[in-house]
Each structure stands twice: as C-alpha cells, then as structure tokens.
Amino acid sequence: MSGERPLRIRAVTEADLPHIVRLDADAFPHGPYPYFVLRQLLAACTDLVYVVDDGTDLYGYVLGTSPNEAQSWVLSLAITPGLRGKGLGRQLMTKLLGLLRTKGAHSVRLSVEPRNDSAIALYRSLGFVPDPGGPRVDYFGPGEDRLLMTLTL
C-alpha cells in the first residue's frame, strides 16, 4: 500500500486503465465492468474521471458522466479495501461533484447496492437522497437490486 508516499487526487490517464480494471474487480467481484466497457467509458468521460494514487499505484477512482439536460450520473466509485473509511471516497466524490457543478449539472444520480451501508452513508452525507419506493428489484438483472439516489446541486 502507499506506505510513506502521500496520496493525491488527479485526473485519469490512459495508463491508469489496467489499475482501474483491477480496482473495479476488487470492489465489485460479482459484476465488474468488462475491460472494453471501462476503456470506452474512460475515452468518453476522460474529463470526469479522477483517481487517487501515490505516484506508484492507484488506490481509488470515481467515474461520472457529462450533464445531459442538466443531469449527470456517478457510474462508479471504488477504493482499495485497505484504504476504505479514510475519506478517499468523499474526496473523490467532492472533486467530481464540484466539476459537475461547473459543467452545468443541476442533479446527479447514482445507483448503489442496497446492503452497502457504508457507501449509502457516504452518499447521504454528501446530500444524496434515496428515490421513493426503495430499492429497484433486478435493476441490473436477476438478483441485482439497486438503490437509486439523487443529489440536487
């Protein structure tokens, strides 16, 4: 892990792709994005992807979309297991949300696994509110329920 090297948040580069694929698989073992999807998302949303690194390795990333009719999405937030709960997810989200504001987003949506209490607590603390009606059953396919949340900027 990072040891003595300071962690920093920076914009993504193409060289980060293999590390993001690994982080995504670690964070979402039952349904990571396929490599080709991450490649295309990074190409399409390069200016809306931030990573946290120490100059040697990558420890987290956040991926957003450009506002469409003033609405954006956070498609993914992942932090390496050993650094969870240390504020890195909050820092990545804060950086992304600030950029989305400057790009004209009025609301930001995301989906989260309904049993991921720590992620839900983070999103609530940032101002996200769960959609009425509770989790969407089979949102990502059979057995893949998701809670949708919205932040008004």
Sequence and secondary structure as in RCSB ss.txt:
>XXXX:A:sequence
MSGERPLRIRAVTEADLPHIVRLDADAFPHGPYPYFVLRQLLAACTDLVYVVDDGTDLYGYVLGTSPNEAQSWVL
SLAITPGLRGKGLGRQLMTKLLGLLRTKGAHSVRLSVEPRNDSAIALYRSLGFVPDPGGPRVDYFGPGEDRLLMT
LTL
>XXXX:A:secstr
  TTS  EEEE  GGGHHHHHHHHHHH TTS   HHHHHHHHHHSGGGEEEEE SS EEEEEEE   BTTEEEEE
EEEE GGGTTSSHHHHHHHHHHHHHHHTT SEEEEEE TT HHHHHHHHHTT EE TTSSBTTTTSTT  BEEEE
EE 
